[in-house]
Every structure is written in C-alpha cells, then in structure tokens.
Amino acid sequence: MNIYDVSKKANVSIATVSRVLNGNPNVSEKTRTRVLSVMEELGYTPNVFARGLGLGTIQTIGIMCSDSSDPYLAHAIYYLERELRANGYDSILCCTGNSLETKRQYFDLLRSKKVDAIILAGSKFIEMKARDNAYILDASKDIPIMLVNGYLEGDNIYCTLCDDRMATHLATSQLIASGCRNILYLYTSCSYSGNSKLNGYRDALSSHGLPVRDNYIHQCEKDILAARDLLLRLHKSGLIFDAILTSDDTLGVGAVKYAHITGRAIPDELSIVGYNNSSFAVCTDPELTSIDSKVEALCTSTINTLMGVFNGGNVPSRTTIAADLIKRATTKF
C-alpha cells in the first residue's frame, strides 16, 4: 500500500493525504478523519520509524551523486546539505559511479533506511531507455524524488533545472557575433543536461544560417589532458576552427593548454568558452569565459521545493533557472 492507494480510497488528492500525514492544520476535521480511517483500513504506515502517524518522518534525506570528486557535484552536495541542515534535516550521501546496477543498489539502500525523500544530484541518473528509470518511478509512489539538473516526468517527482539549452545557445550566438564561424563543440556526456547543451549549440548555428557539422562535435572524457590531446589530434588532422565551446570547464582548460602548445593567440585567433564557472575558470592564463550554471540556486530551490512538498503545499514539478555567461579573457565579446 502507498499514498496513492490512500488518496484513491479516500477520494482526496495526494497533497491532502500529505497534509494529514504532516499534521497540517489546513485540513478539515471531517477529511482528516476519513483519511486516517482509510489508512487504518488499508494498513498503511508511511514510515516504520515515524514519530507518530501525524508526523511520519525521521528527518533524514538521501542524496545520491555519481562522483563527489567532480567540482560541480561537490559544490552541489555542499549546498544541499547546508540547506537541509537549515531546515532541521540530516542527510545520507551515496556516491554511485555511473553503473546503472550500482545506482539501483544505492537507491534501494536509501529506501531501506526509510529516508523521507531522495535527491538525485546531477543529470546522469536519468537513463535514455524508459525501462531503466522504472525503479525511480516506482519509489516516487512512496516518497518524493528530487532531481537537481535532471528531468523525469512523474507524480511526486520534482525537477530543478538550469536552462542549459538557452545557455549554450547564447554563448554560441555571442561567439558568432564576435566573428567566429568555425565553432568546435566538446562535451562529456549524453545525459539530459548534456543533450540540452548540445541542442543549444546546434540551434544557435542554425538560427544564424551556419551549418551544423558532425566533425565539429566531439565527445571527450572529463579530463584536462584528454581534451588537450583531442584538440591536438584535430589540429594535426587539418580541421580549421576559430572557437571552442565546451560542456565543462575541465575541457575549457584543456583547450587553453592546446592553444599554448600550438601558439594560437587567445582570443584573437581562438576563442574559448567553458561551462559551470568553476574555480578552474580563474586558474588559467588567460582566465576562462564560462557559463555559470547557478549550482547554488539550483540546490537552494530544490530544498525549498522539498519543504513545500512536506508541508502539503502546491509546488511546481519543474523549476527552471537561467544561467549567466561570465565573460573573461578567452573571448572577444
């Protein structure tokens, strides 16, 4: 039995059942009595560690990330835990790697701990094949699932997203406006966020009447030296490019290293734009123009939405936050 069964049997919304579970006063006594009666009839207990039926919580949230050593995800974890502590919640962190089986195992582990919600930090938890996301949809029948910069449609699933597509569209358009015509795009993954970034790049080229060429789009390991070496190979092959847009600052730093090795002047001969506005962006010489994906705002909004869910509020299932383009010395904007 789950909250949806209670909602259907009592002929009330899921939000109303949630309000009853959380002791929200904005429920009539008649409705509260009916919902509690149905829960008793169905044998529904929201949490075996609950401090009473009206509260139903252990004040603990599960957080999953694929790689806590990644600067973007490390910052996300910090902001998520900070906001949870401010709201009186503890957290359990699981670093899963990229294996689908390991993700499922950690997800099941958090559910066995009876956490009050699960936060999936980063877009790599949503798989391309719908059946591979079934375990997330199944869990959302019992607890809220929060996605930070990932998207999956479903009841009790709440997504907070950076508008990655518009961000790369703007950056590409700015490069074109500054005179660049042969813009190389390097990306790290085909996640929801990764595909959005790639589509923004493609959209911008098309909207400015420029061709979208597959030989100007390359996937690369998220590694500075891997990006440098890839660009050196492309340079040696004779590919002509006057700008590089990357899906992560790590690749942007690799692009700066490539330019230094080949003697290409930045930004006069080669413009470079990174992504995430991480500390890497100010460690290069010259400093790297980068897209600020607003990780702090994403995480703060995620926790605000989660608290709204717990309080029985009417919260959006999808929140989108605009990125900023931070202009530094690797572009001619």
Long-range contacts (C-beta under 8 A, 24 or more apart in sequence): 1-42, 1-43, 1-44, 2-44, 2-141, 2-142, 3-44, 3-46, 3-141, 3-142, 3-156, 4-141, 4-155, 5-42, 5-44, 6-35, 6-38, 6-39, 6-42, 6-44, 9-38, 9-41, 9-42, 10-34, 10-35, 10-37, 10-38, 14-155, 14-156, 15-312, 15-313, 15-314, 16-312, 18-309, 18-310, 18-312, 19-311, 19-312, 20-54, 21-46, 21-53, 21-54, 21-55, 21-56, 22-54, 22-55, 22-56, 22-57, 22-310, 22-311, 22-312, 23-54, 23-55, 24-311, 24-312, 26-312, 46-142, 47-114, 47-116, 48-114, 49-114, 57-116, 57-310, 58-114, 58-115, 58-116, 59-88, 59-89, 59-90, 59-116, 60-89, 60-90, 60-91, 60-92, 60-113, 60-115, 60-116, 61-89, 61-90, 61-91, 61-92, 61-115, 61-116, 61-117, 61-118, 61-119, 61-306, 62-91, 62-92, 62-94, 62-110, 62-111, 62-113, 62-115, 62-117, 62-118, 62-119, 63-91, 63-92, 63-93, 63-94, 63-118, 63-119, 63-121, 64-93, 64-94, 64-95, 64-96, 64-103, 64-106, 64-107, 64-110, 64-118, 64-119, 64-120, 64-121, 64-125, 65-93, 65-94, 65-95, 65-96, 65-121, 65-122, 66-95, 66-96, 66-97, 66-98, 66-103, 66-122, 66-124, 66-125, 67-95, 67-97, 67-98, 68-93, 68-95, 70-222, 71-249, 71-276, 71-278, 71-279, 71-280, 72-122, 72-248, 72-276, 72-278, 72-293, 72-295, 73-121, 73-122, 75-278, 75-295, 75-296, 76-121, 76-122, 76-148, 76-295, 76-298, 76-299, 77-121, 79-295, 79-296, 79-299, 79-300, 80-119, 80-121, 80-148, 80-299, 80-302, 80-303, 83-299, 83-300, 83-302, 83-303, 83-304, 84-303, 87-303, 87-307, 89-116, 98-124, 100-127, 100-132, 104-135, 107-135, 107-136, 107-139, 108-135, 111-139, 111-142, 111-143, 115-143, 116-143, 116-144, 116-310, 117-143, 117-144, 117-145, 117-146, 117-306, 117-309, 117-310, 118-143, 118-144, 118-145, 118-146, 119-146, 119-147, 119-148, 119-302, 119-306, 120-145, 120-146, 120-147, 120-148, 120-150, 121-148, 121-149, 122-148, 122-149, 122-150, 122-191, 122-193, 123-147, 123-149, 123-150, 123-151, 123-191, 123-192, 123-193, 123-194, 124-150, 124-189, 124-191, 125-150, 126-150, 126-151, 126-152, 126-191, 126-192, 128-190, 144-306, 144-309, 144-310, 146-302, 146-305, 146-306, 148-298, 148-299, 148-302, 149-192, 149-193, 149-293, 149-298, 150-191, 150-192, 150-193, 151-192, 151-318, 153-317, 156-309, 157-317, 158-302, 158-305, 158-306, 158-309, 158-315, 158-316, 158-317, 158-318, 158-319, 159-317, 159-318, 159-319, 160-298, 160-299, 160-301, 160-302, 160-305, 160-318, 160-319, 160-321, 161-193, 161-298, 161-318, 161-319, 161-320, 161-321, 162-193, 162-293, 162-294, 162-298, 162-320, 162-321, 162-322, 162-323, 163-320, 163-321, 163-322, 163-323, 164-193, 164-196, 164-197, 164-200, 164-293, 164-323, 165-196, 165-197, 165-199, 165-200, 165-203, 166-200, 166-322, 166-323, 167-197, 167-200, 167-275, 167-291, 167-293, 167-322, 167-323, 167-325, 168-196, 168-197, 168-198, 168-199, 168-200, 168-201, 168-204, 168-245, 168-247, 168-275, 168-291, 169-200, 169-201, 169-203, 169-204, 169-207, 170-200, 170-204, 170-325, 171-204, 171-245, 171-273, 171-291, 171-325, 172-200, 172-201, 172-204, 172-205, 172-245, 173-204, 173-207, 173-208, 174-325, 174-331, 174-333, 175-243, 175-245, 175-271, 175-273, 175-331, 176-204, 176-205, 176-208, 176-210, 177-333, 178-271, 178-331, 178-332, 178-333, 179-242, 179-332, 180-242, 180-243, 180-271, 181-210, 181-242, 182-216, 182-240, 182-241, 182-242, 182-243, 183-216, 183-241, 183-242, 183-243, 183-244, 183-245, 184-216, 184-217, 184-218, 184-231, 184-234, 184-239, 184-241, 184-243, 184-244, 184-245, 185-216, 185-217, 185-218, 185-244, 185-245, 185-246, 185-247, 186-218, 186-219, 186-220, 186-227, 186-230, 186-231, 186-244, 186-245, 186-246, 186-247, 186-251, 186-255, 187-217, 187-218, 187-219, 187-220, 187-246, 187-247, 187-248, 187-251, 188-219, 188-220, 188-221, 188-222, 188-247, 188-248, 188-250, 188-251, 189-219, 189-222, 189-247, 190-219, 194-247, 197-247, 197-275, 198-247, 201-245, 215-239, 216-241, 220-251, 220-254, 222-248, 222-250, 222-251, 223-250, 223-254, 224-250, 224-251, 224-253, 224-254, 224-257, 225-254, 225-257, 226-254, 227-251, 227-252, 227-253, 227-254, 227-255, 227-257, 227-258, 228-254, 228-255, 228-257, 228-258, 228-261, 230-254, 231-255, 231-258, 232-258, 232-261, 232-262, 235-262, 241-270, 242-269, 242-270, 242-271, 243-270, 243-271, 243-272, 243-273, 244-270, 244-271, 244-272, 244-273, 245-273, 246-272, 246-273, 246-274, 246-275, 247-275, 248-274, 248-275, 248-276, 249-274, 249-275, 249-276, 249-277, 249-278, 249-280, 249-281, 249-288, 249-290, 250-280, 252-280, 252-281, 252-284, 252-288, 252-290, 252-330, 253-280, 253-283, 253-284, 253-288, 256-284, 256-285, 256-286, 256-288, 256-330, 266-329, 266-330, 267-329, 267-330, 267-331, 267-332, 268-332, 271-330, 271-331, 271-332, 272-330, 272-331, 273-325, 273-330, 273-331, 277-324, 277-326, 281-326, 281-328, 282-328, 284-330, 286-328, 286-329, 286-330, 287-328, 287-329, 287-330, 288-328, 288-330, 289-325, 289-326, 289-327, 289-328, 289-329, 289-330, 289-331, 289-333, 290-326, 290-328, 291-323, 291-324, 291-325, 291-326, 292-323, 292-324, 292-325, 292-326, 293-323, 294-321, 294-322, 294-323, 294-324, 297-321
